Amino acid sequence: ALPILVRWMVANKVFPKVINVHSFNPDRAKRMVSDLVAAAPEGTEIKMWRFDPHTDITKELEQLL
């Protein structure tokens, strides 16, 4: 399941201009980014934190963003 805040943001269509996603769980991070990218209005900046730039999850997340 997604964190309560992400679910609330998507359900209520409330998004800050910049969203920082941070999680040590790669699957959850990928899902959060995917759901936020799909729901957030154009111009919303979604950033990832705490991932090694050489890992597969970072490359996958960059493709979503």
PDB file with one MODEL, atoms N, CA, C and O in Angstrom:
MODEL        1
ATOM      1  N   ALA A   1       0.836  -1.189   0.000  1.00  0.00           N
ATOM      2  CA  ALA A   1       0.000   0.000   0.000  1.00  0.00           C
ATOM      3  C   ALA A   1       0.877   1.248   0.000  1.00  0.00           C
ATOM      4  O   ALA A   1       1.982   1.258   0.543  1.00  0.00           O
ATOM      5  N   LEU A   2       0.363   2.272  -0.611  1.00  0.00           N
ATOM      6  CA  LEU A   2       1.078   3.542  -0.633  1.00  0.00           C
ATOM      7  C   LEU A   2       0.946   4.251   0.707  1.00  0.00           C
ATOM      8  O   LEU A   2      -0.021   4.027   1.435  1.00  0.00           O
ATOM      9  N   PRO A   3       1.910   5.101   1.038  1.00  0.00           N
ATOM     10  CA  PRO A   3       1.791   5.896   2.262  1.00  0.00           C
ATOM     11  C   PRO A   3       0.509   6.732   2.245  1.00  0.00           C
ATOM     12  O   PRO A   3       0.035   7.141   1.185  1.00  0.00           O
ATOM     13  N   ILE A   4      -0.027   6.970   3.400  1.00  0.00           N
ATOM     14  CA  ILE A   4      -1.282   7.712   3.534  1.00  0.00           C
ATOM     15  C   ILE A   4      -1.197   9.080   2.864  1.00  0.00           C
ATOM     16  O   ILE A   4      -2.156   9.514   2.226  1.00  0.00           O
ATOM     17  N   LEU A   5      -0.085   9.751   2.999  1.00  0.00           N
ATOM     18  CA  LEU A   5       0.040  11.091   2.415  1.00  0.00           C
ATOM     19  C   LEU A   5      -0.083  11.046   0.896  1.00  0.00           C
ATOM     20  O   LEU A   5      -0.783  11.875   0.314  1.00  0.00           O
ATOM     21  N   VAL A   6       0.575  10.104   0.250  1.00  0.00           N
ATOM     22  CA  VAL A   6       0.494  10.009  -1.206  1.00  0.00           C
ATOM     23  C   VAL A   6      -0.935   9.683  -1.636  1.00  0.00           C
ATOM     24  O   VAL A   6      -1.447  10.272  -2.588  1.00  0.00           O
ATOM     25  N   ARG A   7      -1.570   8.759  -0.949  1.00  0.00           N
ATOM     26  CA  ARG A   7      -2.963   8.423  -1.281  1.00  0.00           C
ATOM     27  C   ARG A   7      -3.858   9.638  -1.118  1.00  0.00           C
ATOM     28  O   ARG A   7      -4.719   9.888  -1.962  1.00  0.00           O
ATOM     29  N   TRP A   8      -3.670  10.402  -0.041  1.00  0.00           N
ATOM     30  CA  TRP A   8      -4.477  11.592   0.212  1.00  0.00           C
ATOM     31  C   TRP A   8      -4.249  12.639  -0.875  1.00  0.00           C
ATOM     32  O   TRP A   8      -5.205  13.229  -1.380  1.00  0.00           O
ATOM     33  N   MET A   9      -2.982  12.874  -1.239  1.00  0.00           N
ATOM     34  CA  MET A   9      -2.666  13.867  -2.265  1.00  0.00           C
ATOM     35  C   MET A   9      -3.351  13.517  -3.589  1.00  0.00           C
ATOM     36  O   MET A   9      -3.942  14.382  -4.236  1.00  0.00           O
ATOM     37  N   VAL A  10      -3.267  12.254  -3.982  1.00  0.00           N
ATOM     38  CA  VAL A  10      -3.865  11.816  -5.245  1.00  0.00           C
ATOM     39  C   VAL A  10      -5.390  11.916  -5.182  1.00  0.00           C
ATOM     40  O   VAL A  10      -6.018  12.425  -6.110  1.00  0.00           O
ATOM     41  N   ALA A  11      -5.980  11.434  -4.100  1.00  0.00           N
ATOM     42  CA  ALA A  11      -7.445  11.441  -3.961  1.00  0.00           C
ATOM     43  C   ALA A  11      -8.022  12.855  -3.932  1.00  0.00           C
ATOM     44  O   ALA A  11      -9.099  13.104  -4.473  1.00  0.00           O
ATOM     45  N   ASN A  12      -7.298  13.775  -3.299  1.00  0.00           N
ATOM     46  CA  ASN A  12      -7.793  15.147  -3.136  1.00  0.00           C
ATOM     47  C   ASN A  12      -7.218  16.127  -4.155  1.00  0.00           C
ATOM     48  O   ASN A  12      -7.549  17.313  -4.150  1.00  0.00           O
ATOM     49  N   LYS A  13      -6.366  15.621  -5.014  1.00  0.00           N
ATOM     50  CA  LYS A  13      -5.729  16.449  -6.042  1.00  0.00           C
ATOM     51  C   LYS A  13      -5.053  17.678  -5.443  1.00  0.00           C
ATOM     52  O   LYS A  13      -5.226  18.803  -5.912  1.00  0.00           O
ATOM     53  N   VAL A  14      -4.282  17.427  -4.397  1.00  0.00           N
ATOM     54  CA  VAL A  14      -3.536  18.484  -3.721  1.00  0.00           C
ATOM     55  C   VAL A  14      -2.052  18.143  -3.848  1.00  0.00           C
ATOM     56  O   VAL A  14      -1.581  17.144  -3.306  1.00  0.00           O
ATOM     57  N   PHE A  15      -1.326  18.993  -4.575  1.00  0.00           N
ATOM     58  CA  PHE A  15       0.083  18.723  -4.832  1.00  0.00           C
ATOM     59  C   PHE A  15       0.907  19.995  -4.631  1.00  0.00           C
ATOM     60  O   PHE A  15       0.556  21.051  -5.157  1.00  0.00           O
ATOM     61  N   PRO A  16       1.996  19.897  -3.876  1.00  0.00           N
ATOM     62  CA  PRO A  16       2.907  21.039  -3.805  1.00  0.00           C
ATOM     63  C   PRO A  16       3.648  21.159  -5.137  1.00  0.00           C
ATOM     64  O   PRO A  16       3.579  20.258  -5.973  1.00  0.00           O
ATOM     65  N   LYS A  17       4.346  22.257  -5.328  1.00  0.00           N
ATOM     66  CA  LYS A  17       5.084  22.451  -6.584  1.00  0.00           C
ATOM     67  C   LYS A  17       6.252  21.480  -6.713  1.00  0.00           C
ATOM     68  O   LYS A  17       6.626  21.097  -7.821  1.00  0.00           O
ATOM     69  N   VAL A  18       6.830  21.079  -5.572  1.00  0.00           N
ATOM     70  CA  VAL A  18       7.946  20.131  -5.566  1.00  0.00           C
ATOM     71  C   VAL A  18       7.612  19.011  -4.582  1.00  0.00           C
ATOM     72  O   VAL A  18       7.229  19.267  -3.440  1.00  0.00           O
ATOM     73  N   ILE A  19       7.761  17.768  -5.041  1.00  0.00           N
ATOM     74  CA  ILE A  19       7.518  16.603  -4.185  1.00  0.00           C
ATOM     75  C   ILE A  19       8.821  15.816  -4.098  1.00  0.00           C
ATOM     76  O   ILE A  19       9.382  15.422  -5.121  1.00  0.00           O
ATOM     77  N   ASN A  20       9.300  15.589  -2.885  1.00  0.00           N
ATOM     78  CA  ASN A  20      10.498  14.796  -2.665  1.00  0.00           C
ATOM     79  C   ASN A  20      10.087  13.415  -2.173  1.00  0.00           C
ATOM     80  O   ASN A  20       9.531  13.279  -1.083  1.00  0.00           O
ATOM     81  N   VAL A  21      10.360  12.397  -2.974  1.00  0.00           N
ATOM     82  CA  VAL A  21      10.049  11.015  -2.602  1.00  0.00           C
ATOM     83  C   VAL A  21      11.317  10.399  -2.038  1.00  0.00           C
ATOM     84  O   VAL A  21      12.370  10.430  -2.675  1.00  0.00           O
ATOM     85  N   HIS A  22      11.210   9.843  -0.843  1.00  0.00           N
ATOM     86  CA  HIS A  22      12.367   9.162  -0.272  1.00  0.00           C
ATOM     87  C   HIS A  22      11.903   7.896   0.425  1.00  0.00           C
ATOM     88  O   HIS A  22      11.015   7.913   1.278  1.00  0.00           O
ATOM     89  N   SER A  23      12.528   6.807   0.036  1.00  0.00           N
ATOM     90  CA  SER A  23      12.199   5.509   0.603  1.00  0.00           C
ATOM     91  C   SER A  23      13.350   4.563   0.321  1.00  0.00           C
ATOM     92  O   SER A  23      13.952   4.607  -0.751  1.00  0.00           O
ATOM     93  N   PHE A  24      13.651   3.714   1.281  1.00  0.00           N
ATOM     94  CA  PHE A  24      14.676   2.704   1.049  1.00  0.00           C
ATOM     95  C   PHE A  24      14.056   1.448   0.447  1.00  0.00           C
ATOM     96  O   PHE A  24      14.765   0.477   0.183  1.00  0.00           O
ATOM     97  N   ASN A  25      12.755   1.452   0.228  1.00  0.00           N
ATOM     98  CA  ASN A  25      12.049   0.333  -0.387  1.00  0.00           C
ATOM     99  C   ASN A  25      11.875   0.664  -1.868  1.00  0.00           C
ATOM    100  O   ASN A  25      11.003   1.461  -2.216  1.00  0.00           O
ATOM    101  N   PRO A  26      12.685   0.068  -2.749  1.00  0.00           N
ATOM    102  CA  PRO A  26      12.641   0.419  -4.170  1.00  0.00           C
ATOM    103  C   PRO A  26      11.273   0.205  -4.816  1.00  0.00           C
ATOM    104  O   PRO A  26      10.849   1.027  -5.628  1.00  0.00           O
ATOM    105  N   ASP A  27      10.581  -0.863  -4.481  1.00  0.00           N
ATOM    106  CA  ASP A  27       9.269  -1.109  -5.073  1.00  0.00           C
ATOM    107  C   ASP A  27       8.257  -0.041  -4.667  1.00  0.00           C
ATOM    108  O   ASP A  27       7.472   0.432  -5.488  1.00  0.00           O
ATOM    109  N   ARG A  28       8.289   0.327  -3.401  1.00  0.00           N
ATOM    110  CA  ARG A  28       7.370   1.362  -2.921  1.00  0.00           C
ATOM    111  C   ARG A  28       7.712   2.709  -3.545  1.00  0.00           C
ATOM    112  O   ARG A  28       6.815   3.456  -3.935  1.00  0.00           O
ATOM    113  N   ALA A  29       8.993   3.023  -3.642  1.00  0.00           N
ATOM    114  CA  ALA A  29       9.406   4.292  -4.245  1.00  0.00           C
ATOM    115  C   ALA A  29       8.946   4.365  -5.695  1.00  0.00           C
ATOM    116  O   ALA A  29       8.442   5.397  -6.138  1.00  0.00           O
ATOM    117  N   LYS A  30       9.115   3.281  -6.426  1.00  0.00           N
ATOM    118  CA  LYS A  30       8.700   3.247  -7.826  1.00  0.00           C
ATOM    119  C   LYS A  30       7.191   3.454  -7.944  1.00  0.00           C
ATOM    120  O   LYS A  30       6.732   4.175  -8.830  1.00  0.00           O
ATOM    121  N   ARG A  31       6.432   2.837  -7.073  1.00  0.00           N
ATOM    122  CA  ARG A  31       4.970   2.986  -7.100  1.00  0.00           C
ATOM    123  C   ARG A  31       4.549   4.412  -6.742  1.00  0.00           C
ATOM    124  O   ARG A  31       3.657   4.982  -7.371  1.00  0.00           O
ATOM    125  N   MET A  32       5.205   4.987  -5.717  1.00  0.00           N
ATOM    126  CA  MET A  32       4.875   6.360  -5.333  1.00  0.00           C
ATOM    127  C   MET A  32       5.135   7.316  -6.498  1.00  0.00           C
ATOM    128  O   MET A  32       4.290   8.147  -6.829  1.00  0.00           O
ATOM    129  N   VAL A  33       6.310   7.189  -7.114  1.00  0.00           N
ATOM    130  CA  VAL A  33       6.657   8.078  -8.222  1.00  0.00           C
ATOM    131  C   VAL A  33       5.684   7.883  -9.376  1.00  0.00           C
ATOM    132  O   VAL A  33       5.200   8.856  -9.955  1.00  0.00           O
ATOM    133  N   SER A  34       5.401   6.646  -9.708  1.00  0.00           N
ATOM    134  CA  SER A  34       4.485   6.353 -10.807  1.00  0.00           C
ATOM    135  C   SER A  34       3.107   6.972 -10.564  1.00  0.00           C
ATOM    136  O   SER A  34       2.552   7.616 -11.454  1.00  0.00           O
ATOM    137  N   ASP A  35       2.557   6.781  -9.373  1.00  0.00           N
ATOM    138  CA  ASP A  35       1.236   7.325  -9.052  1.00  0.00           C
ATOM    139  C   ASP A  35       1.242   8.851  -9.017  1.00  0.00           C
ATOM    140  O   ASP A  35       0.290   9.489  -9.465  1.00  0.00           O
ATOM    141  N   LEU A  36       2.304   9.427  -8.489  1.00  0.00           N
ATOM    142  CA  LEU A  36       2.387  10.884  -8.434  1.00  0.00           C
ATOM    143  C   LEU A  36       2.543  11.490  -9.828  1.00  0.00           C
ATOM    144  O   LEU A  36       1.909  12.500 -10.134  1.00  0.00           O
ATOM    145  N   VAL A  37       3.369  10.892 -10.665  1.00  0.00           N
ATOM    146  CA  VAL A  37       3.552  11.385 -12.028  1.00  0.00           C
ATOM    147  C   VAL A  37       2.219  11.338 -12.783  1.00  0.00           C
ATOM    148  O   VAL A  37       1.884  12.263 -13.523  1.00  0.00           O
ATOM    149  N   ALA A  38       1.468  10.261 -12.590  1.00  0.00           N
ATOM    150  CA  ALA A  38       0.188  10.115 -13.288  1.00  0.00           C
ATOM    151  C   ALA A  38      -0.859  11.113 -12.806  1.00  0.00           C
ATOM    152  O   ALA A  38      -1.708  11.539 -13.590  1.00  0.00           O
ATOM    153  N   ALA A  39      -0.815  11.491 -11.539  1.00  0.00           N
ATOM    154  CA  ALA A  39      -1.872  12.315 -10.959  1.00  0.00           C
ATOM    155  C   ALA A  39      -1.529  13.802 -10.837  1.00  0.00           C
ATOM    156  O   ALA A  39      -2.427  14.642 -10.881  1.00  0.00           O
ATOM    157  N   ALA A  40      -0.276  14.131 -10.687  1.00  0.00           N
ATOM    158  CA  ALA A  40       0.110  15.521 -10.437  1.00  0.00           C
ATOM    159  C   ALA A  40      -0.061  16.377 -11.691  1.00  0.00           C
ATOM    160  O   ALA A  40       0.107  15.892 -12.810  1.00  0.00           O
ATOM    161  N   PRO A  41      -0.393  17.640 -11.497  1.00  0.00           N
ATOM    162  CA  PRO A  41      -0.545  18.527 -12.655  1.00  0.00           C
ATOM    163  C   PRO A  41       0.806  18.813 -13.316  1.00  0.00           C
ATOM    164  O   PRO A  41       1.863  18.689 -12.699  1.00  0.00           O
ATOM    165  N   GLU A  42       0.733  19.197 -14.580  1.00  0.00           N
ATOM    166  CA  GLU A  42       1.944  19.546 -15.310  1.00  0.00           C
ATOM    167  C   GLU A  42       2.688  20.638 -14.560  1.00  0.00           C
ATOM    168  O   GLU A  42       2.075  21.559 -14.020  1.00  0.00           O
ATOM    169  N   GLY A  43       3.986  20.536 -14.528  1.00  0.00           N
ATOM    170  CA  GLY A  43       4.806  21.521 -13.839  1.00  0.00           C
ATOM    171  C   GLY A  43       5.190  21.121 -12.424  1.00  0.00           C
ATOM    172  O   GLY A  43       6.051  21.752 -11.811  1.00  0.00           O
ATOM    173  N   THR A  44       4.554  20.070 -11.898  1.00  0.00           N
ATOM    174  CA  THR A  44       4.930  19.576 -10.571  1.00  0.00           C
ATOM    175  C   THR A  44       6.275  18.881 -10.689  1.00  0.00           C
ATOM    176  O   THR A  44       6.454  18.008 -11.539  1.00  0.00           O
ATOM    177  N   GLU A  45       7.212  19.259  -9.849  1.00  0.00           N
ATOM    178  CA  GLU A  45       8.540  18.654  -9.874  1.00  0.00           C
ATOM    179  C   GLU A  45       8.579  17.516  -8.858  1.00  0.00           C
ATOM    180  O   GLU A  45       8.313  17.723  -7.674  1.00  0.00           O
ATOM    181  N   ILE A  46       8.907  16.332  -9.319  1.00  0.00           N
ATOM    182  CA  ILE A  46       8.990  15.163  -8.441  1.00  0.00           C
ATOM    183  C   ILE A  46      10.443  14.726  -8.405  1.00  0.00           C
ATOM    184  O   ILE A  46      11.037  14.420  -9.439  1.00  0.00           O
ATOM    185  N   LYS A  47      11.011  14.699  -7.201  1.00  0.00           N
ATOM    186  CA  LYS A  47      12.425  14.367  -7.027  1.00  0.00           C
ATOM    187  C   LYS A  47      12.571  13.083  -6.210  1.00  0.00           C
ATOM    188  O   LYS A  47      11.744  12.776  -5.352  1.00  0.00           O
ATOM    189  N   MET A  48      13.621  12.359  -6.492  1.00  0.00           N
ATOM    190  CA  MET A  48      13.957  11.150  -5.721  1.00  0.00           C
ATOM    191  C   MET A  48      15.174  11.442  -4.859  1.00  0.00           C
ATOM    192  O   MET A  48      16.068  12.190  -5.255  1.00  0.00           O
ATOM    193  N   TRP A  49      15.197  10.849  -3.692  1.00  0.00           N
ATOM    194  CA  TRP A  49      16.319  11.011  -2.769  1.00  0.00           C
ATOM    195  C   TRP A  49      16.779   9.654  -2.262  1.00  0.00           C
ATOM    196  O   TRP A  49      16.009   8.695  -2.210  1.00  0.00           O
ATOM    197  N   ARG A  50      18.055   9.595  -1.890  1.00  0.00           N
ATOM    198  CA  ARG A  50      18.657   8.458  -1.193  1.00  0.00           C
ATOM    199  C   ARG A  50      18.868   7.204  -2.044  1.00  0.00           C
ATOM    200  O   ARG A  50      18.892   6.097  -1.507  1.00  0.00           O
ATOM    201  N   PHE A  51      19.016   7.357  -3.328  1.00  0.00           N
ATOM    202  CA  PHE A  51      19.327   6.195  -4.140  1.00  0.00           C
ATOM    203  C   PHE A  51      20.677   6.391  -4.804  1.00  0.00           C
ATOM    204  O   PHE A  51      21.014   7.492  -5.239  1.00  0.00           O
ATOM    205  N   ASP A  52      21.435   5.332  -4.877  1.00  0.00           N
ATOM    206  CA  ASP A  52      22.709   5.336  -5.575  1.00  0.00           C
ATOM    207  C   ASP A  52      22.421   5.526  -7.065  1.00  0.00           C
ATOM    208  O   ASP A  52      21.603   4.793  -7.621  1.00  0.00           O
ATOM    209  N   PRO A  53      23.062   6.480  -7.721  1.00  0.00           N
ATOM    210  CA  PRO A  53      22.753   6.751  -9.126  1.00  0.00           C
ATOM    211  C   PRO A  53      23.100   5.606 -10.078  1.00  0.00           C
ATOM    212  O   PRO A  53      22.709   5.640 -11.245  1.00  0.00           O
ATOM    213  N   HIS A  54      23.815   4.610  -9.606  1.00  0.00           N
ATOM    214  CA  HIS A  54      24.232   3.509 -10.469  1.00  0.00           C
ATOM    215  C   HIS A  54      23.326   2.286 -10.354  1.00  0.00           C
ATOM    216  O   HIS A  54      23.591   1.270 -10.996  1.00  0.00           O
ATOM    217  N   THR A  55      22.280   2.359  -9.564  1.00  0.00           N
ATOM    218  CA  THR A  55      21.416   1.200  -9.370  1.00  0.00           C
ATOM    219  C   THR A  55      20.313   1.149 -10.418  1.00  0.00           C
ATOM    220  O   THR A  55      19.964   2.167 -11.016  1.00  0.00           O
ATOM    221  N   ASP A  56      19.776  -0.029 -10.632  1.00  0.00           N
ATOM    222  CA  ASP A  56      18.689  -0.205 -11.597  1.00  0.00           C
ATOM    223  C   ASP A  56      17.452   0.587 -11.194  1.00  0.00           C
ATOM    224  O   ASP A  56      16.776   1.149 -12.056  1.00  0.00           O
ATOM    225  N   ILE A  57      17.139   0.644  -9.892  1.00  0.00           N
ATOM    226  CA  ILE A  57      15.935   1.347  -9.447  1.00  0.00           C
ATOM    227  C   ILE A  57      16.046   2.834  -9.797  1.00  0.00           C
ATOM    228  O   ILE A  57      15.051   3.446 -10.186  1.00  0.00           O
ATOM    229  N   THR A  58      17.220   3.414  -9.666  1.00  0.00           N
ATOM    230  CA  THR A  58      17.392   4.827 -10.003  1.00  0.00           C
ATOM    231  C   THR A  58      17.158   5.049 -11.491  1.00  0.00           C
ATOM    232  O   THR A  58      16.532   6.035 -11.881  1.00  0.00           O
ATOM    233  N   LYS A  59      17.652   4.147 -12.315  1.00  0.00           N
ATOM    234  CA  LYS A  59      17.445   4.270 -13.768  1.00  0.00           C
ATOM    235  C   LYS A  59      15.956   4.139 -14.102  1.00  0.00           C
ATOM    236  O   LYS A  59      15.445   4.886 -14.936  1.00  0.00           O
ATOM    237  N   GLU A  60      15.263   3.205 -13.465  1.00  0.00           N
ATOM    238  CA  GLU A  60      13.826   3.031 -13.691  1.00  0.00           C
ATOM    239  C   GLU A  60      13.047   4.266 -13.268  1.00  0.00           C
ATOM    240  O   GLU A  60      12.132   4.698 -13.968  1.00  0.00           O
ATOM    241  N   LEU A  61      13.408   4.836 -12.123  1.00  0.00           N
ATOM    242  CA  LEU A  61      12.722   6.028 -11.630  1.00  0.00           C
ATOM    243  C   LEU A  61      12.970   7.220 -12.550  1.00  0.00           C
ATOM    244  O   LEU A  61      12.059   8.011 -12.795  1.00  0.00           O
ATOM    245  N   GLU A  62      14.175   7.354 -13.055  1.00  0.00           N
ATOM    246  CA  GLU A  62      14.477   8.455 -13.969  1.00  0.00           C
ATOM    247  C   GLU A  62      13.623   8.356 -15.230  1.00  0.00           C
ATOM    248  O   GLU A  62      13.227   9.380 -15.786  1.00  0.00           O
ATOM    249  N   GLN A  63      13.338   7.159 -15.680  1.00  0.00           N
ATOM    250  CA  GLN A  63      12.494   6.981 -16.859  1.00  0.00           C
ATOM    251  C   GLN A  63      11.059   7.433 -16.569  1.00  0.00           C
ATOM    252  O   GLN A  63      10.393   7.983 -17.446  1.00  0.00           O
ATOM    253  N   LEU A  64      10.586   7.203 -15.346  1.00  0.00           N
ATOM    254  CA  LEU A  64       9.246   7.642 -14.975  1.00  0.00           C
ATOM    255  C   LEU A  64       9.157   9.154 -14.905  1.00  0.00           C
ATOM    256  O   LEU A  64       8.138   9.746 -15.264  1.00  0.00           O
ATOM    257  N   LEU A  65      10.230   9.773 -14.441  1.00  0.00           N
ATOM    258  CA  LEU A  65      10.223  11.233 -14.288  1.00  0.00           C
ATOM    259  C   LEU A  65      10.520  11.891 -15.615  1.00  0.00           C
ATOM    260  O   LEU A  65      10.560  13.119 -15.700  1.00  0.00           O
TER     261      LEU A  65
ENDMDL
END
